[in-house]
Amino acid sequence: MNYVFGEDTIDMLLVEGIDPGTLLLILGHPGAGKTTFAVKMLYENVMRYHVKGVYISFAETKEKICSFMKRLNVDLKLAESKGLIEFIQMPTVAGKELLDVITSVLGKKIINEGYSIAVIDSITPLLNVVTTDEARAYLHTTLYNTMSSTKTLLILIADMPFAAETVDLKGLEFIADAVFVFKTRIEKGLIHRFIEIRKFRGRPIPAAEIPFSIDDGIGIRTLISPAYLRTPYTASTISYRDTCSDKLWDPILAGSYIGIISECNVIPPSILAMILRLIHSYGLYYGIVSFKEVPEALKNLLANIARVLKVPPHYILQKSVFIESLNPSAYSTQQVDAFLRSLLEQNVNVIIIHGAESLYLYHDPLHVDRILNSISIYAKSGNSVLIEFIDNIYTSTQLMRYNVIHRVQCLGDKVVHNVVRSRSIGVDLKSFTPISRIDDSMLIDCFEKHPIT
């Protein structure tokens, strides 16, 4: 039996888990997520394997840790009530007496009481009172040998000053089997978090640095590129079609990504009308995330278009799973990424991203491309249709994520739709037409000739 890390992506990357008897060092900046990761790891393993774990703290109280972790859906008091976790608040001890205290506590819990996992938060006070030789002798002779012989997983947390890349660990990094470094960076006034897998003895490290966020109800959410993930993708046989939308998009396969590039500074109502016709005809559930408008404005817009289509507005609005807005200037790209992924997890049929240009204006365009490319892959695995509204082409790689490129131009008093479709798996090659160009007036005529029934 190998232990897990308690975070799905890391467990997938390091698929063999972590062996009993391992010494894992978690090093990091203040507020970077060290304690969150260690406590979640402890909790997941004791609850999954029904082994006992002890959390030894030199700083945080049990009440404070339990309260914080409860927000992340980690019920430590439940584990404690089952006798699976014990919290020990260490007394303030000066000098080298710390060695004796830690040795005594660990010996009692591991050897006498059969605890399988131990967390020390943090080892820094101990390292500060011993020399390098003393630390190396103690850590290797006492801690490491004890853990190895008893097959106990020992997780040591160590503090690292802001902006530092390392700290004097008195040789601990050489003794540890694995070293994870939790780092923070401030970019454009916003915090970015990363996990660096600096060392893992006997294991390949497929991704050395992993961006992550800390989300309520979840905890640590890694934001790794889908290139590293086994994304479950199969060619979809689900498609949606409508007499009017077929003029531009043909049947829309589930998993498609439609990029609507409007150069008119506004979104023609005809496009939203096409989307609402599909939603109403198939009873699809949808979600909207806007980086420009507040939810109430979007709801009013949908209601108005529904009335034009002679559909009761509540028929359309009740199919929305979420209508959210996010100010991109107030969040890092990591937080935006995590936010979008959390919405995808709700498994809706159609996801509309509105005002994507705001992401490019406030953040590094290449980072935005990476986020939206990742989102497109996740959408395919869940058979969702992604529809993105944006006002321009911002990078040379932007168009790569779209299956359908729908460019809207305002030529004098005319609105013209230009559509290029990529050939997708499941498309009938004989009937496939890659390019369409029609006036907006033709769409409006279609709506009038083919009303929703």
C-alpha positions as CSV (number, residue, x, y, z in Angstrom):
1,M,0.0,0.0,0.0
2,N,1.4,3.4,-1.0
3,Y,0.0,6.7,0.3
4,V,-1.6,9.4,-1.9
5,F,-0.8,13.1,-2.0
6,G,-4.5,14.1,-1.7
7,E,-4.6,16.2,-4.9
8,D,-5.8,14.5,-8.0
9,T,-3.3,15.9,-10.5
10,I,-0.3,15.3,-8.4
11,D,-1.5,11.7,-7.7
12,M,-1.9,11.3,-11.5
13,L,1.6,12.7,-12.2
14,L,3.3,10.7,-9.5
15,V,1.1,7.7,-10.1
16,E,3.0,5.3,-7.8
17,G,2.2,7.5,-4.8
18,I,4.5,7.8,-1.8
19,D,6.0,4.7,-0.1
20,P,5.6,4.0,3.6
21,G,8.9,4.9,5.3
22,T,9.4,8.0,3.2
23,L,10.6,11.3,4.6
24,L,8.9,14.1,2.7
25,L,10.1,17.7,3.2
26,I,7.7,20.5,2.4
27,L,9.6,23.8,2.1
28,G,8.0,27.1,1.3
29,H,7.2,30.7,1.7
30,P,4.7,32.0,4.3
31,G,1.1,31.6,3.0
32,A,2.2,29.5,0.1
33,G,0.0,26.5,1.1
34,K,2.5,24.2,2.9
35,T,0.3,23.5,5.9
36,T,-2.8,23.2,3.7
37,F,-1.1,20.5,1.5
38,A,0.3,18.6,4.4
39,V,-2.9,18.5,6.5
40,K,-5.0,17.5,3.4
41,M,-2.5,14.8,2.6
42,L,-2.7,13.5,6.2
43,Y,-6.5,13.6,6.2
44,E,-6.9,11.8,2.9
45,N,-4.6,8.9,3.9
46,V,-6.0,8.3,7.3
47,M,-9.6,8.4,6.0
48,R,-8.8,6.2,3.0
49,Y,-6.6,3.6,4.6
50,H,-7.9,3.8,8.2
51,V,-4.4,4.3,9.6
52,K,-3.5,6.7,12.4
53,G,-1.7,10.0,12.0
54,V,-0.3,12.6,14.3
55,Y,0.0,16.3,13.6
56,I,2.7,18.0,15.8
57,S,2.5,21.8,15.7
58,F,4.9,24.4,17.0
59,A,2.7,27.3,15.9
60,E,-0.9,26.8,14.8
61,T,-3.5,25.7,17.3
62,K,-5.8,22.7,16.7
63,E,-8.9,25.0,16.6
64,K,-7.3,27.3,14.0
65,I,-6.3,24.5,11.7
66,C,-9.7,22.7,12.0
67,S,-11.5,25.9,11.3
68,F,-9.5,26.8,8.2
69,M,-9.5,23.2,6.8
70,K,-13.3,23.0,7.3
71,R,-13.6,25.7,4.6
72,L,-11.7,23.4,2.3
73,N,-14.1,20.5,2.9
74,V,-11.6,18.7,5.2
75,D,-13.4,17.7,8.4
76,L,-10.5,17.1,10.8
77,K,-12.8,16.8,13.8
78,L,-14.5,13.9,12.2
79,A,-11.2,12.1,11.7
80,E,-10.3,13.0,15.3
81,S,-13.6,11.5,16.6
82,K,-12.8,8.3,14.7
83,G,-9.4,8.1,16.5
84,L,-7.5,8.5,13.2
85,I,-5.8,11.9,13.8
86,E,-4.3,13.3,16.9
87,F,-3.2,17.0,17.3
88,I,-0.3,17.8,19.6
89,Q,0.5,21.4,20.4
90,M,4.2,21.5,21.3
91,P,5.2,23.5,24.4
92,T,7.7,26.4,24.1
93,V,11.0,24.7,24.7
94,A,14.3,26.4,24.4
95,G,17.5,25.1,22.9
96,K,18.4,21.5,22.3
97,E,15.7,20.3,24.6
98,L,13.5,20.4,21.5
99,L,15.4,17.3,20.2
100,D,14.4,15.3,23.2
101,V,10.8,16.5,23.2
102,I,10.3,15.6,19.5
103,T,12.1,12.3,19.9
104,S,9.9,11.4,22.9
105,V,6.7,12.3,21.2
106,L,7.5,10.5,18.0
107,G,8.8,7.4,19.8
108,K,5.6,7.2,21.8
109,K,3.2,7.6,18.9
110,I,5.0,5.6,16.3
111,I,6.7,2.8,18.2
112,N,4.3,2.4,21.2
113,E,0.9,3.4,19.7
114,G,1.4,2.3,16.1
115,Y,0.9,5.6,14.3
116,S,1.6,5.4,10.5
117,I,1.9,9.0,9.5
118,A,3.5,12.0,11.3
119,V,3.6,15.6,10.4
120,I,5.9,18.2,12.1
121,D,4.9,21.8,11.5
122,S,7.5,23.1,11.4
123,I,11.0,21.7,11.7
124,T,12.5,25.2,11.4
125,P,12.7,25.9,15.2
126,L,14.7,22.7,15.6
127,L,17.1,23.6,12.8
128,N,17.7,27.0,14.3
129,V,19.1,25.6,17.5
130,V,21.6,22.9,16.3
131,T,24.7,22.9,14.2
132,T,24.8,21.3,10.8
133,D,26.6,18.2,12.1
134,E,24.2,17.8,15.0
135,A,21.2,18.2,12.7
136,R,22.5,15.7,10.2
137,A,23.3,13.2,12.9
138,Y,19.9,13.6,14.6
139,L,17.8,13.6,11.4
140,H,19.6,10.6,9.9
141,T,20.2,8.5,13.0
142,T,17.1,9.2,14.9
143,L,14.3,10.4,12.6
144,Y,15.1,8.8,9.2
145,N,16.1,5.4,10.6
146,T,13.1,5.3,12.9
147,M,10.8,6.1,10.0
148,S,12.4,3.6,7.7
149,S,12.3,0.7,10.2
150,T,8.7,1.3,11.2
151,K,7.5,2.2,7.6
152,T,6.2,5.5,8.9
153,L,5.5,8.4,6.5
154,L,7.2,11.5,8.0
155,I,6.2,14.9,6.6
156,L,8.4,17.8,7.7
157,I,7.4,21.4,7.0
158,A,10.1,24.0,6.9
159,D,9.8,27.8,6.4
160,M,11.5,29.8,3.7
161,P,11.6,33.7,3.7
162,F,9.7,35.6,1.0
163,A,11.5,35.8,-2.4
164,A,14.1,33.2,-1.3
165,E,14.6,30.1,-3.4
166,T,16.2,28.1,-0.6
167,V,17.3,28.2,3.1
168,D,19.9,26.5,5.2
169,L,18.3,23.2,6.0
170,K,21.4,21.8,7.8
171,G,21.6,18.9,5.3
172,L,18.0,17.9,5.6
173,E,17.4,18.2,1.8
174,F,20.0,15.4,1.3
175,I,18.4,13.1,3.8
176,A,14.8,13.6,2.6
177,D,13.4,11.2,0.0
178,A,11.3,13.9,-1.6
179,V,11.4,17.7,-1.5
180,F,8.4,19.8,-2.4
181,V,8.8,23.6,-2.5
182,F,5.8,25.9,-2.2
183,K,6.5,29.3,-3.7
184,T,4.7,32.6,-4.2
185,R,5.3,35.3,-6.7
186,I,3.8,38.7,-7.0
187,E,3.0,39.7,-10.6
188,K,1.0,42.9,-11.4
189,G,0.1,43.1,-7.7
190,L,-1.5,39.7,-7.7
191,I,-0.3,36.5,-6.0
192,H,0.7,33.5,-8.0
193,R,1.4,30.1,-6.3
194,F,3.6,27.2,-7.5
195,I,4.7,23.8,-6.3
196,E,8.2,22.8,-7.3
197,I,9.0,19.1,-7.1
198,R,12.7,19.6,-6.4
199,K,13.5,16.0,-5.6
200,F,11.8,12.6,-5.5
201,R,14.2,9.8,-5.0
202,G,13.8,6.9,-7.5
203,R,11.0,8.6,-9.4
204,P,10.8,10.5,-12.6
205,I,9.5,14.1,-12.3
206,P,7.3,14.8,-15.3
207,A,6.6,18.4,-14.3
208,A,9.1,20.3,-12.1
209,E,6.9,23.4,-11.4
210,I,3.1,23.2,-11.1
211,P,0.9,26.3,-10.7
212,F,-1.9,26.1,-8.3
213,S,-4.6,28.0,-6.5
214,I,-6.3,27.5,-3.1
215,D,-10.1,27.3,-3.5
216,D,-12.8,27.2,-0.9
217,G,-14.4,23.8,-0.7
218,I,-11.5,22.2,-2.5
219,G,-8.2,23.3,-1.1
220,I,-5.2,23.0,-3.5
221,R,-6.2,22.9,-7.2
222,T,-3.3,22.4,-9.5
223,L,-3.5,24.1,-12.8
224,I,-1.2,22.0,-14.9
225,S,-1.3,21.9,-18.7
226,P,-3.5,19.1,-20.1
227,A,-0.4,17.9,-22.0
228,Y,0.5,16.1,-18.8
229,L,-3.0,14.7,-18.1
230,R,-4.8,11.6,-19.3
231,T,-7.8,13.6,-20.5
232,P,-10.6,11.1,-21.3
233,Y,-11.5,12.2,-24.8
234,T,-13.7,10.2,-27.3
235,A,-15.2,11.4,-30.6
236,S,-18.6,12.7,-29.7
237,T,-21.7,11.5,-31.6
238,I,-23.9,14.1,-30.0
239,S,-24.8,17.0,-32.3
240,Y,-27.1,20.0,-32.3
241,R,-28.7,21.6,-35.3
242,D,-31.2,24.2,-36.2
243,T,-32.5,25.4,-39.6
244,C,-31.0,28.8,-39.1
245,S,-27.8,28.0,-37.2
246,D,-27.0,25.3,-39.9
247,K,-26.5,28.2,-42.4
248,L,-23.4,29.2,-40.5
249,W,-22.3,26.4,-38.1
250,D,-23.7,23.2,-39.7
251,P,-24.5,20.6,-37.0
252,I,-22.6,21.4,-33.9
253,L,-20.8,18.5,-32.4
254,A,-20.6,18.3,-28.6
255,G,-17.1,19.2,-27.6
256,S,-16.8,21.9,-30.3
257,Y,-15.2,25.3,-29.5
258,I,-16.8,28.2,-31.5
259,G,-14.9,31.4,-31.5
260,I,-17.1,34.4,-32.4
261,I,-14.8,37.4,-33.3
262,S,-17.0,40.5,-33.6
263,E,-15.3,43.5,-35.1
264,C,-18.5,45.6,-34.6
265,N,-17.8,46.4,-30.9
266,V,-21.1,44.7,-30.1
267,I,-22.5,41.2,-30.4
268,P,-25.2,41.0,-33.1
269,P,-28.5,39.9,-31.4
270,S,-28.9,37.3,-34.2
271,I,-26.0,35.2,-32.8
272,L,-27.5,35.1,-29.3
273,A,-30.8,34.3,-30.9
274,M,-29.2,31.3,-32.7
275,I,-27.8,30.0,-29.5
276,L,-31.1,30.4,-27.6
277,R,-33.0,28.6,-30.3
278,L,-30.7,25.6,-29.9
279,I,-30.9,25.8,-26.1
280,H,-34.7,25.9,-26.2
281,S,-35.1,23.2,-29.0
282,Y,-32.9,20.6,-27.2
283,G,-33.6,21.6,-23.6
284,L,-29.9,22.3,-23.1
285,Y,-28.4,23.5,-19.8
286,Y,-26.0,26.4,-20.2
287,G,-23.7,28.6,-18.3
288,I,-22.3,32.1,-19.0
289,V,-19.2,33.7,-17.6
290,S,-18.5,37.3,-18.6
291,F,-15.4,39.4,-18.2
292,K,-17.3,42.6,-19.1
293,E,-20.9,42.5,-17.9
294,V,-22.6,41.9,-14.6
295,P,-25.0,38.9,-14.3
296,E,-28.2,41.0,-14.2
297,A,-27.3,42.8,-17.5
298,L,-26.8,39.4,-19.1
299,K,-30.1,38.0,-17.8
300,N,-31.9,41.1,-19.1
301,L,-30.3,40.6,-22.5
302,L,-31.3,36.9,-22.7
303,A,-34.9,37.8,-21.6
304,N,-35.2,40.4,-24.3
305,I,-34.0,38.1,-27.0
306,A,-36.3,35.3,-25.8
307,R,-39.2,37.7,-26.1
308,V,-38.2,38.5,-29.7
309,L,-38.2,34.8,-30.4
310,K,-41.6,34.6,-28.8
311,V,-40.3,32.3,-26.0
312,P,-41.3,33.0,-22.4
313,P,-38.1,34.4,-20.8
314,H,-38.3,32.1,-17.8
315,Y,-38.0,29.1,-20.2
316,I,-34.6,30.2,-21.2
317,L,-33.4,31.6,-17.8
318,Q,-34.4,28.4,-15.9
319,K,-32.0,26.4,-18.1
320,S,-29.0,28.4,-16.9
321,V,-26.8,26.5,-14.4
322,F,-24.7,29.6,-13.8
323,I,-24.4,33.2,-15.0
324,E,-21.3,34.7,-13.5
325,S,-19.0,37.6,-14.0
326,L,-15.4,38.1,-13.1
327,N,-13.2,41.2,-13.1
328,P,-10.0,40.1,-14.8
329,S,-8.0,43.0,-13.3
330,A,-8.7,41.7,-9.8
331,Y,-7.5,38.1,-10.3
332,S,-4.3,36.4,-11.3
333,T,-4.3,34.2,-14.4
334,Q,-4.1,31.2,-11.9
335,Q,-7.3,32.3,-10.2
336,V,-9.0,32.9,-13.6
337,D,-7.9,29.4,-14.7
338,A,-9.2,27.8,-11.4
339,F,-12.5,29.7,-11.7
340,L,-13.1,28.5,-15.3
341,R,-12.3,24.9,-14.4
342,S,-14.7,25.0,-11.4
343,L,-17.4,26.1,-13.9
344,L,-16.6,23.3,-16.3
345,E,-16.9,20.7,-13.5
346,Q,-20.7,21.5,-13.4
347,N,-21.1,19.6,-16.7
348,V,-23.3,21.9,-18.6
349,N,-24.2,21.4,-22.3
350,V,-23.2,24.9,-23.5
351,I,-20.6,27.2,-21.9
352,I,-20.5,30.8,-23.1
353,I,-17.4,32.9,-22.4
354,H,-18.2,36.6,-22.9
355,G,-15.7,39.4,-23.2
356,A,-12.6,37.3,-23.6
357,E,-10.7,40.3,-24.9
358,S,-10.6,41.7,-21.3
359,L,-8.3,38.7,-20.4
360,Y,-5.9,39.7,-23.1
361,L,-5.9,43.4,-22.0
362,Y,-5.1,42.7,-18.4
363,H,-2.9,39.5,-18.6
364,D,0.0,38.1,-20.7
365,P,-1.7,37.0,-24.0
366,L,0.3,33.8,-24.1
367,H,-0.9,32.8,-20.6
368,V,-4.5,33.6,-21.7
369,D,-4.0,31.3,-24.7
370,R,-2.7,28.5,-22.5
371,I,-5.7,28.8,-20.1
372,L,-8.3,28.8,-22.9
373,N,-6.6,26.0,-24.8
374,S,-6.7,24.0,-21.6
375,I,-10.3,24.8,-21.1
376,S,-11.1,23.6,-24.6
377,I,-9.6,20.2,-23.9
378,Y,-11.5,19.8,-20.6
379,A,-14.7,20.8,-22.4
380,K,-14.2,18.1,-25.0
381,S,-13.8,15.5,-22.3
382,G,-17.2,16.5,-20.9
383,N,-19.0,16.9,-24.2
384,S,-19.7,20.6,-23.6
385,V,-20.0,23.1,-26.5
386,L,-17.8,26.2,-25.8
387,I,-18.8,29.5,-27.4
388,E,-16.4,32.4,-26.9
389,F,-17.2,36.0,-27.7
390,I,-14.1,38.2,-28.4
391,D,-13.5,41.4,-30.4
392,N,-10.3,40.7,-32.1
393,I,-7.4,38.3,-32.8
394,Y,-4.7,38.9,-30.2
395,T,-2.1,36.2,-30.8
396,S,-0.9,34.0,-33.6
397,T,-2.1,30.9,-31.6
398,Q,-5.5,32.1,-30.6
399,L,-7.3,30.6,-33.6
400,M,-5.9,27.1,-33.0
401,R,-8.4,26.4,-30.2
402,Y,-11.5,27.0,-32.3
403,N,-13.3,24.3,-34.3
404,V,-15.5,27.0,-35.8
405,I,-14.2,30.5,-36.5
406,H,-17.1,32.9,-36.8
407,R,-15.9,36.4,-37.8
408,V,-18.5,39.3,-37.7
409,Q,-17.8,42.4,-39.8
410,C,-19.7,45.7,-40.0
411,L,-19.5,46.9,-43.6
412,G,-21.4,50.2,-43.8
413,D,-24.9,49.5,-42.6
414,K,-24.5,45.7,-43.1
415,V,-23.5,43.0,-40.7
416,V,-21.8,40.1,-42.4
417,H,-21.0,36.7,-40.9
418,N,-17.9,34.9,-42.2
419,V,-17.5,31.3,-40.9
420,V,-14.7,28.9,-41.3
421,R,-15.2,25.3,-40.0
422,S,-12.4,22.8,-39.3
423,R,-13.1,19.3,-40.4
424,S,-13.9,17.3,-37.2
425,I,-14.1,13.6,-36.4
426,G,-17.6,12.4,-37.3
427,V,-18.3,15.0,-40.1
428,D,-19.7,13.7,-43.4
429,L,-16.9,14.6,-45.8
430,K,-19.2,14.8,-48.8
431,S,-21.5,17.4,-47.3
432,F,-18.9,19.3,-45.4
433,T,-18.5,22.9,-46.4
434,P,-15.6,24.7,-44.7
435,I,-16.6,28.3,-45.5
436,S,-19.8,30.3,-45.3
437,R,-20.6,34.0,-45.8
438,I,-24.0,35.5,-45.2
439,D,-25.6,38.8,-44.3
440,D,-27.2,39.2,-40.9
441,S,-30.5,40.0,-42.7
442,M,-30.6,36.5,-44.0
443,L,-30.4,35.1,-40.5
444,I,-33.2,37.4,-39.3
445,D,-35.4,36.3,-42.3
446,C,-34.7,32.7,-41.3
447,F,-35.9,33.3,-37.8
448,E,-39.1,34.8,-39.1
449,K,-39.7,32.0,-41.6
450,H,-38.9,29.2,-39.1
451,P,-40.2,30.3,-35.7
452,I,-39.6,28.2,-32.6
453,T,-42.5,25.8,-32.1
